[in-house]
Amino acid sequence: MRKVLLFDLGGVLEIHNTDSFLNWIKNKFSINKDIKPIYSRLVYLRDIDEINEHQFFQNFIEEINVDISEEDFYNEYYENHVHQSYDVLNFIENELLNKYELYIFSNNSRINIQRFKNKINFEKLFKKCIYSYDLKTKKPNQEFFRKGLKIINHKGSECLFFDDQLKSKENSEKVGIKFIQYTTLNKLKQDLKSLEIIT
């Protein structure tokens, strides 16, 4: 039985509603064009640590031509478009912690992680947290999984990976990891029961 459990962060432990945030910007500044491609391109660079959160903000508002302070920009995002999955975190702490080796494998930026840690010390639940900004590459790139496995010193065949994004399935499985799509906490519990991880 695989006893190493890998969890994605965004979409599992914390929910980021990018679309609602971008709609808020478009409505506030009366923007008619699609700004998501610009945002996504800059998020990618931020997630692999090529730009920091200040450069991200500056580049984004310049490209879409709006006037907002960095403080207001980030406060709006983190206060109104991000929420923590405390039910999932509690389940991990109560049912999985100290029974299995737990890790995070996540595409994420330094500011997202710091803001999350300011809310709750979620990292204490995991033996190690592997982030794209440390690896300089993102899922679903196979290199992310190869580097991550090397850092945690486990073979893919020892690991289960719970991620909300199906795009990570193919390349995680190519390195031997068993991929399971996360949708809800109840589904997670069902999957863990079927794998005899919990009873």
C-alpha positions in Angstrom: 0.0 0.0 0.0 1.2 3.5 -0.8 1.9 5.4 2.4 3.2 8.7 1.1 0.4 11.2 0.5 0.9 14.3 -1.6 -1.6 17.1 -1.6 -2.0 20.0 -3.9 -2.6 23.3 -2.2 -4.7 25.6 -4.4 -8.1 24.1 -5.0 -7.7 21.7 -2.1 -6.4 23.4 1.0 -7.2 26.9 -0.1 -9.6 28.1 -2.8 -8.6 31.0 -5.1 -11.4 32.4 -7.1 -9.4 34.2 -9.8 -12.4 34.7 -12.1 -14.4 36.6 -9.4 -11.3 38.8 -8.7 -10.8 39.6 -12.4 -14.5 40.4 -12.8 -14.3 42.8 -9.8 -11.4 44.6 -11.6 -13.3 44.7 -14.9 -16.4 46.1 -13.2 -14.6 48.6 -11.0 -12.5 50.0 -13.9 -15.0 49.5 -16.7 -12.8 47.2 -18.7 -14.4 45.4 -21.6 -11.5 43.3 -22.9 -10.5 39.8 -21.6 -7.7 40.4 -19.0 -7.4 36.8 -17.8 -4.6 35.9 -20.3 -2.5 38.8 -19.1 -3.1 37.8 -15.5 -2.4 34.1 -16.1 0.9 34.8 -17.9 2.1 37.0 -15.0 0.9 34.4 -12.4 3.0 31.8 -14.2 6.1 34.0 -13.9 5.4 34.7 -10.3 4.8 31.1 -9.5 8.3 30.1 -10.8 9.8 33.0 -9.0 10.9 35.0 -12.1 9.0 38.0 -10.8 8.0 38.9 -7.3 4.6 40.1 -6.1 5.5 43.7 -6.5 6.6 43.2 -10.1 3.5 41.1 -10.7 1.3 43.9 -9.5 3.1 46.6 -11.4 3.2 44.7 -14.7 -0.4 43.8 -14.5 -1.9 47.2 -13.7 0.3 48.8 -16.4 -0.8 46.2 -19.0 -4.5 46.7 -18.2 -4.1 50.4 -17.6 -5.8 50.9 -14.2 -5.0 53.0 -11.2 -5.1 51.1 -7.9 -2.7 50.9 -5.0 -0.8 47.6 -4.4 -2.2 47.4 -0.9 -5.8 47.7 -2.1 -5.2 45.3 -5.0 -3.9 42.5 -2.7 -6.3 43.2 0.1 -9.3 42.9 -2.2 -7.9 39.6 -3.6 -7.0 37.9 -0.3 -10.0 39.2 1.7 -12.8 38.6 -0.8 -11.6 36.0 -3.4 -9.6 33.5 -1.3 -10.8 31.2 1.4 -9.2 28.4 3.4 -10.5 24.9 3.4 -10.4 24.4 7.2 -12.5 21.2 6.9 -9.9 19.6 4.8 -7.1 20.8 7.0 -8.9 19.5 10.1 -9.4 16.1 8.5 -5.8 15.8 7.6 -4.7 16.8 11.1 -7.2 14.4 12.8 -7.1 11.4 10.5 -3.8 11.4 8.6 -1.2 13.2 10.6 1.4 10.9 12.2 0.0 7.9 10.4 1.4 8.7 6.9 4.1 10.8 5.4 2.3 13.9 4.2 3.7 16.4 1.7 2.5 19.4 -0.3 3.2 19.5 -4.1 2.0 22.9 -5.2 2.2 25.6 -7.9 2.3 28.7 -5.8 3.9 32.0 -5.2 5.7 33.3 -2.2 2.9 35.9 -1.4 0.2 33.2 -1.6 2.0 31.0 0.8 2.9 33.8 3.2 -0.7 35.0 3.3 -2.0 31.5 3.9 0.5 31.0 6.7 -0.6 34.3 8.3 -4.1 32.7 8.6 -3.0 29.3 9.8 0.2 27.4 10.3 -0.8 24.7 7.8 2.8 23.7 7.0 3.0 22.0 10.4 0.8 19.2 9.1 3.3 18.2 6.4 6.8 16.7 6.5 7.8 19.0 3.7 6.1 21.5 1.3 7.3 21.5 -2.3 6.5 24.8 -4.1 6.9 25.8 -7.8 8.8 28.9 -6.7 11.5 26.8 -5.2 11.7 24.4 -8.1 11.5 27.1 -10.8 9.0 24.9 -12.7 5.3 24.2 -12.4 2.9 21.3 -12.6 2.0 19.6 -14.9 5.6 19.7 -16.1 7.1 16.3 -15.5 10.3 18.0 -14.2 8.2 19.3 -11.2 7.4 15.8 -10.1 10.9 14.4 -10.7 12.4 17.2 -8.6 9.8 16.9 -5.9 10.3 13.2 -5.5 14.1 13.7 -5.3 13.6 16.3 -2.5 11.3 14.1 -0.5 13.5 11.0 -1.2 10.7 8.8 -2.4 9.9 6.8 -5.5 6.7 7.7 -7.4 5.4 4.2 -6.8 5.2 5.0 -3.1 3.0 8.0 -3.5 -0.6 9.0 -3.9 -1.3 12.5 -5.2 -4.5 14.4 -4.6 -4.9 17.4 -7.0 -8.0 19.2 -8.2 -6.5 19.7 -11.7 -6.6 16.7 -14.1 -3.9 18.2 -16.2 -1.4 16.9 -13.6 -2.6 13.3 -14.0 -0.6 12.2 -17.0 2.9 13.5 -16.0 2.6 12.5 -12.4 1.6 9.0 -13.4 4.6 8.9 -15.8 6.9 9.1 -12.8 4.9 6.3 -11.0 2.7 8.4 -8.8 -0.9 7.3 -8.4 -3.1 10.4 -9.2 -6.5 10.9 -7.7 -8.5 14.0 -8.6 -9.7 16.0 -5.6 -13.3 17.4 -5.9 -14.8 17.5 -2.4 -13.8 16.4 1.1 -16.4 13.6 1.0 -15.0 12.3 -2.2 -11.5 12.4 -0.7 -12.7 10.4 2.3 -14.3 7.8 -0.1 -11.1 7.6 -2.1 -9.0 7.0 1.0 -11.5 4.4 2.3 -11.4 2.5 -1.1 -7.6 2.5 -0.9 -7.7 1.3 2.8 -5.9 4.5 3.9 -8.7 5.2 6.4 -11.5 3.0 7.7 
